[in-house]
Amino acid sequence: MEEIFINKRNRNILFVLIMALLLIIGILAYFNHSQMTLKDTSGEKIALKDGKKVIATLNKEIIVSMQAENFSAVIHAGGRPPEKHSYKGISMRKVLERQDKNILNGKKQVVLRGVDGYAVSFSVEEVKEKDNVYLVYKEDGKLLKNRKQGGKGPYMVVPRKDAFGQRWCKYLSEVDVE
């Protein structure tokens, strides 16, 4: 068998490369941590963005003051029997147009992000569609609890026409119109 021989020069090069990689990983971790601390991880506020620029911050007082609707939705998830729940919330279109009547004009999608890192996008047509995408804050008559409390909220997006729940966004913290 042939012996693998690492001479001193190759060992030094390998050492420098490993140290450079560790430094890069450390820098990226620092920046990632900085970005995470800027987010409201309690989920009590929702950043409303227009093309990555924050144009408003929505809180519970603002959301609850909007004209909400009650509706039912059935979710089929994980091989479990279908579950029917009642929700109280506002059409995402109304939430967005409250800030700017023309916010959806010329845009292609609305990206929703939760504090858990989950993101889902809807086409502008889906958001504009009547009785489809809703920002909810109550389930079965109770306010949604935040993630730390073991809940799904305090805000969740429910696309009423998605029976399987893959596009439901729990712990909503950011709405970006792109």
N, CA, C and O of each residue as an XYZ file, in Angstrom:
712
protein
N       0.831     -1.181      0.000
C       0.000      0.000      0.000
C       0.869      1.235      0.000
O       1.964      1.280      0.560
N       0.326      2.216     -0.649
C       1.043      3.475     -0.753
C       0.725      4.333      0.463
O      -0.435      4.492      0.841
N       1.745      4.870      1.057
C       1.528      5.749      2.208
C       1.133      7.132      1.736
O       1.645      7.650      0.744
N       0.203      7.712      2.480
C      -0.177      9.088      2.190
C       0.777      9.966      2.971
O       0.878      9.889      4.196
N       1.463     10.791      2.229
C       2.491     11.620      2.841
C       2.103     13.082      2.698
O       1.930     13.588      1.589
N       1.969     13.749      3.827
C       1.680     15.180      3.820
C       2.931     15.883      4.312
O       3.311     15.774      5.478
N       3.555     16.600      3.406
C       4.766     17.308      3.818
C       4.381     18.569      4.588
O       3.208     18.930      4.685
N       5.396     19.219      5.126
C       5.183     20.383      5.978
C       4.480     21.508      5.221
O       3.613     22.178      5.781
N       4.836     21.721      3.975
C       4.234     22.799      3.180
C       2.741     22.535      2.975
O       1.924     23.437      3.158
N       2.382     21.313      2.599
C       0.974     20.961      2.392
C       0.176     21.051      3.694
O      -0.982     21.467      3.693
N       0.801     20.660      4.793
C       0.148     20.735      6.098
C      -0.155     22.190      6.451
O      -1.231     22.490      6.969
N       0.780     23.090      6.175
C       0.563     24.517      6.449
C      -0.559     25.088      5.574
O      -1.378     25.876      6.046
N      -0.591     24.693      4.314
C      -1.655     25.156      3.414
C      -3.018     24.666      3.913
O      -3.986     25.426      3.944
N      -3.081     23.407      4.295
C      -4.315     22.833      4.822
C      -4.756     23.565      6.090
O      -5.940     23.855      6.258
N      -3.823     23.860      6.970
C      -4.122     24.580      8.205
C      -4.685     25.972      7.904
O      -5.668     26.387      8.516
N      -4.073     26.687      6.973
C      -4.535     28.036      6.604
C      -5.942     27.971      6.004
O      -6.785     28.811      6.318
N      -6.201     26.990      5.153
C      -7.531     26.843      4.553
C      -8.600     26.562      5.609
O      -9.683     27.145      5.571
N      -8.297     25.680      6.539
C      -9.253     25.367      7.606
C      -9.519     26.594      8.465
O     -10.666     26.862      8.821
N      -8.480     27.337      8.798
C      -8.656     28.552      9.607
C      -9.484     29.598      8.849
O     -10.325     30.275      9.441
N      -9.243     29.727      7.541
C     -10.011     30.683      6.726
C     -11.487     30.290      6.691
O     -12.362     31.149      6.806
N     -11.764     29.001      6.534
C     -13.149     28.531      6.541
C     -13.821     28.787      7.887
O     -14.973     29.219      7.935
N     -13.112     28.525      8.969
C     -13.670     28.788     10.300
C     -13.962     30.276     10.496
O     -14.980     30.637     11.086
N     -13.084     31.124     10.010
C     -13.296     32.566     10.106
C     -14.535     32.983      9.313
O     -15.347     33.770      9.799
N     -14.679     32.464      8.106
C     -15.850     32.781      7.276
C     -17.135     32.301      7.951
O     -18.127     33.029      7.979
N     -17.124     31.102      8.485
C     -18.300     30.570      9.189
C     -18.643     31.452     10.383
O     -19.815     31.750     10.618
N     -17.643     31.867     11.128
C     -17.876     32.745     12.277
C     -18.490     34.078     11.879
O     -19.403     34.567     12.544
N     -17.999     34.662     10.809
C     -18.535     35.948     10.334
C     -19.983     35.783      9.886
O     -20.836     36.600     10.233
N     -20.267     34.735      9.118
C     -21.637     34.504      8.662
C     -22.582     34.238      9.833
O     -23.714     34.720      9.829
N     -22.140     33.488     10.819
C     -22.970     33.233     12.002
C     -23.264     34.529     12.746
O     -24.380     34.730     13.225
N     -22.273     35.406     12.845
C     -22.467     36.694     13.513
C     -23.525     37.522     12.792
O     -24.419     38.078     13.430
N     -23.428     37.609     11.458
C     -24.402     38.398     10.702
C     -25.792     37.780     10.768
O     -26.783     38.504     10.850
N     -25.879     36.467     10.735
C     -27.169     35.799     10.852
C     -27.791     36.090     12.212
O     -28.986     36.371     12.303
N     -26.990     36.023     13.262
C     -27.482     36.316     14.608
C     -27.944     37.764     14.708
O     -28.964     38.045     15.338
N     -27.212     38.676     14.100
C     -27.596     40.091     14.117
C     -28.945     40.290     13.452
O     -29.774     41.054     13.946
N     -29.174     39.609     12.336
C     -30.455     39.733     11.636
C     -31.585     39.143     12.464
O     -32.681     39.704     12.498
N     -31.341     38.030     13.126
C     -32.381     37.395     13.931
C     -32.772     38.262     15.119
O     -33.944     38.295     15.492
N     -31.818     38.964     15.720
C     -32.154     39.798     16.867
C     -32.938     41.026     16.449
O     -33.602     41.638     17.286
N     -32.881     41.409     15.170
C     -33.664     42.546     14.692
C     -35.136     42.182     14.529
O     -35.992     43.065     14.568
N     -35.445     40.908     14.348
C     -36.819     40.478     14.150
C     -37.545     40.403     15.483
O     -36.953     40.123     16.525
N     -38.847     40.663     15.417
C     -39.699     40.510     16.592
C     -40.090     39.039     16.671
O     -41.053     38.618     16.030
N     -39.353     38.257     17.452
C     -39.604     36.821     17.510
C     -40.826     36.464     18.346
O     -41.234     35.303     18.363
N     -41.419     37.430     19.038
C     -42.644     37.150     19.781
C     -43.818     37.027     18.823
O     -44.841     36.428     19.154
N     -43.663     37.599     17.628
C     -44.736     37.551     16.652
C     -45.844     38.545     16.920
O     -46.895     38.475     16.283
N     -45.640     39.466     17.840
C     -46.682     40.438     18.183
C     -46.839     41.516     17.122
O     -47.864     42.196     17.082
N     -45.835     41.683     16.259
C     -45.884     42.705     15.218
C     -45.622     42.057     13.868
O     -44.922     41.050     13.761
N     -46.205     42.663     12.842
C     -46.009     42.182     11.480
C     -45.393     43.308     10.668
O     -45.942     44.407     10.595
N     -44.252     43.029     10.061
C     -43.608     44.009      9.179
C     -44.249     43.897      7.802
O     -44.268     42.823      7.200
N     -44.767     45.004      7.313
C     -45.349     45.057      5.980
C     -44.336     45.705      5.056
O     -43.938     46.852      5.256
N     -43.919     44.953      4.033
C     -42.866     45.428      3.136
C     -43.381     45.572      1.714
O     -44.250     44.824      1.266
N     -42.829     46.537      1.026
C     -43.090     46.726     -0.396
C     -41.738     46.625     -1.090
O     -40.967     47.584     -1.120
N     -41.463     45.446     -1.648
C     -40.170     45.238     -2.306
C     -39.010     45.311     -1.343
O     -38.027     45.994     -1.629
N     -39.084     44.650     -0.237
C     -38.032     44.552      0.786
C     -37.923     45.787      1.693
O     -37.207     45.746      2.694
N     -38.615     46.874      1.362
C     -38.567     48.084      2.185
C     -39.772     48.083      3.130
O     -40.914     47.980      2.681
N     -39.519     48.199      4.436
C     -40.604     48.213      5.416
C     -41.387     49.509      5.264
O     -40.832     50.603      5.373
N     -42.693     49.370      5.010
C     -43.540     50.553      4.846
C     -44.507     50.730      6.008
O     -45.103     51.795      6.167
N     -44.665     49.676      6.830
C     -45.549     49.777      7.996
C     -45.279     48.614      8.934
O     -44.749     47.577      8.534
N     -45.652     48.807     10.176
C     -45.616     47.741     11.165
C     -47.014     47.622     11.743
O     -47.568     48.583     12.276
N     -47.573     46.429     11.630
C     -48.916     46.191     12.136
C     -48.825     45.537     13.504
O     -48.009     44.641     13.720
N     -49.667     45.990     14.428
C     -49.723     45.365     15.747
C     -51.152     44.912     16.020
O     -52.042     45.107     15.193
N     -51.364     44.311     17.176
C     -52.668     43.746     17.505
C     -53.775     44.795     17.469
O     -54.873     44.516     16.987
N     -53.498     46.003     17.975
C     -54.525     47.045     18.001
C     -54.994     47.385     16.590
O     -56.192     47.525     16.343
N     -54.053     47.516     15.675
C     -54.396     47.841     14.286
C     -55.193     46.698     13.656
O     -56.219     46.928     13.016
N     -54.721     45.485     13.839
C     -55.353     44.330     13.199
C     -56.761     44.101     13.738
O     -57.693     43.875     12.966
N     -56.918     44.157     15.048
C     -58.231     43.917     15.654
C     -59.218     45.028     15.294
O     -60.426     44.794     15.260
N     -58.714     46.234     15.025
C     -59.606     47.348     14.679
C     -60.160     47.243     13.258
O     -61.121     47.931     12.915
N     -59.563     46.394     12.437
C     -60.038     46.233     11.057
C     -61.287     45.353     11.038
O     -61.500     44.537     11.934
N     -62.105     45.532     10.004
C     -63.342     44.769      9.888
C     -63.021     43.305      9.593
O     -62.566     42.961      8.502
N     -63.264     42.459     10.577
C     -62.933     41.039     10.467
C     -64.150     40.232     10.031
O     -65.294     40.669     10.158
N     -63.866     39.056      9.521
C     -64.907     38.126      9.094
C     -64.730     36.818      9.847
O     -63.617     36.442     10.216
N     -65.837     36.134     10.070
C     -65.809     34.797     10.646
C     -66.022     33.794      9.517
O     -66.867     34.000      8.646
N     -65.255     32.716      9.536
C     -65.413     31.677      8.520
C     -64.920     30.355      9.084
O     -64.227     30.312     10.100
N     -65.291     29.286      8.407
C     -64.838     27.946      8.788
C     -63.908     27.408      7.718
O     -64.025     27.750      6.541
N     -62.994     26.572      8.140
C     -62.084     25.910      7.209
C     -61.810     24.502      7.723
O     -61.715     24.268      8.928
N     -61.686     23.585      6.795
C     -61.373     22.197      7.127
C     -59.951     21.936      6.674
O     -59.580     22.245      5.542
N     -59.151     21.359      7.573
C     -57.766     21.039      7.225
C     -57.573     19.522      7.272
O     -57.990     18.847      8.214
N     -56.930     19.017      6.228
C     -56.579     17.594      6.129
C     -55.061     17.539      6.265
O     -54.350     17.918      5.334
N     -54.554     17.078      7.397
C     -53.107     17.122      7.598
C     -52.581     15.817      8.177
O     -53.207     15.204      9.041
N     -51.434     15.413      7.688
C     -50.658     14.321      8.270
C     -51.384     13.005      8.428
O     -51.109     12.267      9.374
N     -52.307     12.684      7.527
C     -53.003     11.413      7.629
C     -54.029     11.361      8.746
O     -54.651     10.323      8.973
N     -54.209     12.473      9.446
C     -55.217     12.531     10.507
C     -56.585     12.810      9.899
O     -56.681     13.261      8.757
N     -57.638     12.545     10.656
C     -58.974     12.873     10.139
C     -59.102     14.383      9.920
O     -58.464     15.165     10.626
N     -59.921     14.798      8.948
C     -60.111     16.232      8.699
C     -60.613     16.945      9.956
O     -61.435     16.414     10.703
N     -60.105     18.148     10.170
C     -60.516     18.953     11.328
C     -61.162     20.237     10.837
O     -60.607     20.941      9.993
N     -62.343     20.537     11.375
C     -63.030     21.769     11.011
C     -62.843     22.772     12.147
O     -63.074     22.459     13.315
N     -62.422     23.978     11.784
C     -62.225     25.044     12.765
C     -62.902     26.312     12.269
O     -63.088     26.516     11.070
N     -63.264     27.158     13.227
C     -63.788     28.478     12.861
C     -62.686     29.496     13.120
O     -61.930     29.379     14.084
N     -62.606     30.496     12.249
C     -61.559     31.511     12.330
C     -62.166     32.900     12.260
O     -63.254     33.105     11.722
N     -61.433     33.837     12.816
C     -61.795     35.246     12.689
C     -60.568     35.954     12.151
O     -59.477     35.850     12.711
N     -60.764     36.680     11.051
C     -59.634     37.363     10.459
C     -60.045     38.319      9.364
O     -61.229     38.541      9.109
N     -59.039     38.877      8.724
C     -59.223     39.895      7.707
C     -58.624     39.398      6.398
O     -57.572     38.758      6.391
N     -59.289     39.691      5.308
C     -58.753     39.360      3.993
C     -57.379     40.022      3.840
O     -57.226     41.207      4.140
N     -56.395     39.271      3.382
C     -55.045     39.820      3.200
C     -55.077     40.996      2.228
O     -54.296     41.937      2.363
N     -55.962     40.943      1.269
C     -56.093     42.059      0.323
C     -56.467     43.338      1.072
O     -55.892     44.398      0.822
N     -57.431     43.238      1.993
C     -57.851     44.415      2.764
C     -56.724     44.919      3.665
O     -56.549     46.126      3.832
N     -55.970     43.998      4.239
C     -54.842     44.390      5.099
C     -53.840     45.205      4.288
O     -53.382     46.257      4.733
N     -53.509     44.722      3.116
C     -52.522     45.400      2.270
C     -53.053     46.722      1.728
O     -52.355     47.736      1.751
N     -54.284     46.706      1.244
C     -54.845     47.923      0.649
C     -55.182     48.986      1.689
O     -55.357     50.153      1.340
N     -55.275     48.603      2.950
C     -55.457     49.595      4.014
C     -54.239     50.512      4.072
O     -54.358     51.707      4.343
N     -53.079     49.940      3.816
C     -51.836     50.710      3.842
C     -51.661     51.535      2.574
O     -51.250     52.695      2.623
N     -51.983     50.915      1.433
C     -51.818     51.596      0.139
C     -52.779     50.945     -0.851
O     -52.640     49.764     -1.169
N     -53.736     51.697     -1.330
C     -54.767     51.170     -2.246
C     -54.171     50.515     -3.492
O     -54.773     49.604     -4.060
N     -53.005     50.969     -3.916
C     -52.389     50.467     -5.150
C     -51.210     49.535     -4.903
O     -50.431     49.272     -5.819
N     -51.069     49.035     -3.690
C     -49.877     48.251     -3.335
C     -49.718     46.994     -4.193
O     -48.593     46.563     -4.448
N     -50.817     46.406     -4.636
C     -50.737     45.170     -5.415
C     -50.570     45.415     -6.914
O     -50.263     44.489     -7.665
N     -50.768     46.644     -7.344
C     -50.652     46.960     -8.775
C     -49.210     46.784     -9.256
O     -48.270     47.301     -8.654
N     -49.063     46.053    -10.339
C     -47.746     45.842    -10.930
C     -46.871     44.852    -10.180
O     -45.708     44.667    -10.537
N     -47.402     44.218     -9.158
C     -46.631     43.244     -8.379
C     -47.003     41.829     -8.813
O     -48.052     41.611     -9.419
N     -46.137     40.879     -8.498
C     -46.352     39.497     -8.922
C     -46.754     38.571     -7.780
O     -47.567     37.665     -7.961
N     -46.171     38.808     -6.593
C     -46.428     37.875     -5.499
C     -46.395     38.567     -4.149
O     -45.880     39.674     -3.993
N     -46.970     37.862     -3.174
C     -46.924     38.294     -1.782
C     -46.254     37.158     -1.020
O     -46.753     36.033     -1.003
N     -45.117     37.459     -0.387
C     -44.358     36.453      0.356
C     -44.633     36.655      1.842
O     -44.496     37.760      2.367
N     -45.020     35.578      2.507
C     -45.334     35.612      3.931
C     -44.280     34.815      4.681
O     -43.903     33.722      4.260
N     -43.804     35.369      5.799
C     -42.773     34.689      6.588
C     -43.198     34.619      8.049
O     -43.769     35.560      8.598
N     -42.903     33.476      8.659
C     -43.171     33.291     10.075
C     -41.897     33.410     10.882
O     -40.797     33.343     10.333
N     -42.044     33.589     12.195
C     -40.859     33.711     13.048
C     -40.056     32.415     13.084
O     -38.886     32.422     13.468
N     -40.673     31.304     12.686
C     -39.971     30.018     12.657
C     -39.158     29.819     11.383
O     -38.534     28.773     11.203
N     -39.160     30.825     10.489
C     -38.392     30.728      9.258
C     -39.187     30.216      8.074
O     -38.707     30.268      6.941
N     -40.390     29.723      8.312
C     -41.219     29.234      7.211
C     -41.640     30.403      6.327
O     -41.976     31.476      6.828
N     -41.622     30.196      5.027
C     -42.062     31.224      4.079
C     -42.926     30.570      3.010
O     -42.676     29.441      2.588
N     -43.936     31.295      2.589
C     -44.825     30.825      1.530
C     -45.202     32.032      0.681
O     -45.297     33.154      1.178
N     -45.413     31.785     -0.602
C     -45.797     32.908     -1.465
C     -47.129     32.624     -2.142
O     -47.487     31.480     -2.421
N     -47.842     33.705     -2.391
C     -49.106     33.670     -3.113
C     -48.998     34.642     -4.269
O     -48.393     35.707     -4.141
N     -49.579     34.279     -5.388
C     -49.615     35.222     -6.502
C     -50.539     36.372     -6.116
O     -51.406     36.218     -5.255
N     -50.353     37.513     -6.748
C     -51.224     38.659     -6.488
C     -52.672     38.283     -6.812
O     -53.594     38.730     -6.130
N     -52.873     37.470     -7.841
C     -54.223     37.041     -8.209
C     -54.870     36.247     -7.076
O     -56.057     36.421     -6.801
N     -54.098     35.372     -6.412
C     -54.641     34.604     -5.288
C     -55.031     35.521     -4.135
O     -56.064     35.317     -3.497
N     -54.209     36.527     -3.870
C     -54.492     37.458     -2.772
C     -55.723     38.299     -3.095
O     -56.524     38.593     -2.207
N     -55.876     38.684     -4.348
C     -57.028     39.497     -4.753
C     -58.324     38.691     -4.813
O     -59.416     39.255     -4.736
N     -58.199     37.378     -4.949
C     -59.371     36.514     -5.088
C     -60.264     36.609     -3.851
O     -59.780     36.564     -2.720
N     -61.552     36.738     -4.076
C     -62.518     36.872     -2.984
C     -62.521     35.608     -2.118
O     -62.466     34.486     -2.623
N     -62.586     35.819     -0.822
C     -62.685     34.720      0.155
C     -61.566     33.692      0.016
O     -61.825     32.489      0.026
N     -60.330     34.156     -0.113
C     -59.235     33.200     -0.254
C     -58.197     33.346      0.856
O     -58.211     32.548      1.793
N     -57.304     34.324      0.793
C     -56.181     34.422      1.732
C     -56.546     35.360      2.886
O     -56.869     36.528      2.669
N     -56.489     34.834      4.115
C     -56.887     35.596      5.300
C     -55.787     35.647      6.350
O     -55.058     34.678      6.563
N     -55.685     36.792      6.994
C     -54.845     36.974      8.179
C     -55.769     36.748      9.367
O     -56.676     37.545      9.606
N     -55.546     35.669     10.115
C     -56.442     35.344     11.230
C     -55.741     35.547     12.568
O     -54.522     35.420     12.683
N     -56.551     35.866     13.575
C     -56.036     36.037     14.924
C     -56.862     35.281     15.962
O     -56.518     35.277     17.144
N     -57.957     34.637     15.527
C     -58.757     33.803     16.423
C     -59.060     32.471     15.754
O     -59.342     32.397     14.558
N     -58.992     31.413     16.573
C     -59.382     30.082     16.116
C     -60.353     29.524     17.138
O     -60.062     29.505     18.334
N     -61.500     29.071     16.671
C     -62.539     28.527     17.544
C     -62.883     29.487     18.685
O     -63.095     29.065     19.822
N     -62.935     30.776     18.367
C     -63.339     31.802     19.328
C     -62.259     32.266     20.287
O     -62.515     33.143     21.111
N     -61.063     31.707     20.207
C     -59.977     32.075     21.121
C     -58.845     32.745     20.355
O     -58.527     32.359     19.230
N     -58.235     33.767     20.986
C     -57.068     34.406     20.381
C     -55.965     33.370     20.194
O     -55.746     32.527     21.064
N     -55.286     33.434     19.084
C     -54.173     32.514     18.841
C     -53.022     32.836     19.785
O     -52.672     34.001     19.975
N     -52.443     31.808     20.369
C     -51.276     31.989     21.236
C     -50.025     32.038     20.371
O     -50.000     31.508     19.260
N     -48.976     32.692     20.904
C     -47.730     32.752     20.138
C     -46.967     31.435     20.259
O     -47.388     30.518     20.964
N     -45.863     31.363     19.575
C     -45.072     30.131     19.511
C     -44.565     29.702     20.887
O     -44.596     28.518     21.222
N     -44.103     30.657     21.672
C     -43.574     30.331     23.000
C     -44.644     29.748     23.909
O     -44.340     28.988     24.830
N     -45.903     30.106     23.648
C     -47.021     29.607     24.447
C     -47.593     28.308     23.881
O     -48.585     27.787     24.391
N     -46.972     27.797     22.840
C     -47.424     26.547     22.236
C     -48.552     26.718     21.229
O     -49.235     25.753     20.887
N     -48.747     27.940     20.756
C     -49.835     28.207     19.815
C     -49.382     28.263     18.373
O     -48.314     27.766     18.014
N     -50.224     28.883     17.548
C     -49.966     29.008     16.111
C     -49.829     30.465     15.699
O     -49.708     30.754     14.509
N     -49.844     31.367     16.629
C     -49.948     32.790     16.296
C     -48.887     33.619     16.956
O     -47.760     33.172     17.171
N     -49.260     34.828     17.273
C     -50.614     35.357     17.421
C     -51.324     35.641     16.110
O     -52.506     35.984     16.115
N     -50.624     35.504     14.976
C     -51.254     35.688     13.672
C     -50.889     34.509     12.786
O     -49.784     33.969     12.844
N     -51.856     34.132     11.967
C     -51.649     33.012     11.060
C     -52.343     33.358      9.741
O     -53.372     34.033      9.738
N     -51.794     32.905      8.646
C     -52.434     33.110      7.352
C     -53.102     31.805      6.933
O     -52.481     30.742      6.906
N     -54.386     31.922      6.606
C     -55.172     30.770      6.188
C     -55.678     31.002      4.766
O     -56.536     31.855      4.543
N     -55.151     30.250      3.811
C     -55.735     30.298      2.470
C     -56.929     29.341      2.448
O     -56.761     28.121      2.473
N     -58.109     29.898      2.402
C     -59.324     29.094      2.535
C     -59.457     28.036      1.453
O     -60.128     27.025      1.664
N     -58.849     28.238      0.325
C     -58.997     27.287     -0.778
C     -57.889     26.233     -0.785
O     -57.770     25.473     -1.745
N     -57.084     26.181      0.268
C     -56.042     25.161      0.419
C     -56.470     24.230      1.546
O     -56.279     24.539      2.722
N     -57.042     23.105      1.184
C     -57.586     22.191      2.183
C     -56.519     21.398      2.926
O     -56.807     20.826      3.977
N     -55.299     21.351      2.411
C     -54.298     20.485      3.017
C     -53.349     21.198      3.968
O     -52.604     20.537      4.692
N     -53.355     22.502      3.989
C     -52.587     23.237      4.986
C     -51.123     23.467      4.678
O     -50.418     24.034      5.514
N     -50.627     23.054      3.512
C     -49.207     23.273      3.218
C     -48.876     24.750      3.071
O     -47.725     25.138      3.273
N     -49.830     25.566      2.731
C     -49.563     26.984      2.493
C     -50.073     27.860      3.630
O     -50.102     29.084      3.500
N     -50.471     27.260      4.729
C     -50.862     28.031      5.898
C     -49.572     28.515      6.554
O     -48.614     27.751      6.665
N     -49.537     29.739      6.977
C     -48.321     30.299      7.588
C     -48.605     30.671      9.035
O     -49.272     31.666      9.318
N     -48.087     29.854      9.944
C     -48.227     30.144     11.373
C     -47.170     31.167     11.786
O     -46.179     31.372     11.085
N     -47.397     31.803     12.931
C     -46.437     32.749     13.542
C     -46.052     33.882     12.588
O     -44.890     34.287     12.548
N     -47.012     34.393     11.826
C     -46.721     35.404     10.806
C     -46.002     36.610     11.395
O     -46.445     37.185     12.389
N     -44.881     36.990     10.767
C     -44.118     38.155     11.232
C     -43.787     39.133     10.110
O     -43.365     40.259     10.376
N     -43.976     38.711      8.849
C     -43.571     39.563      7.734
C     -44.424     39.290      6.497
O     -44.676     38.140      6.137
N     -44.862     40.373      5.857
C     -45.599     40.303      4.598
C     -44.833     41.170      3.605
O     -44.683     42.373      3.814
N     -44.350     40.560      2.528
C     -43.543     41.280      1.544
C     -44.223     41.216      0.182
O     -44.389     40.137     -0.388
N     -44.617     42.379     -0.336
C     -45.254     42.467     -1.648
C     -44.150     42.705     -2.675
O     -43.452     43.718     -2.620
N     -43.998     41.783     -3.596
C     -42.904     41.860     -4.583
C     -43.438     41.921     -6.004
O     -42.657     41.989     -6.954
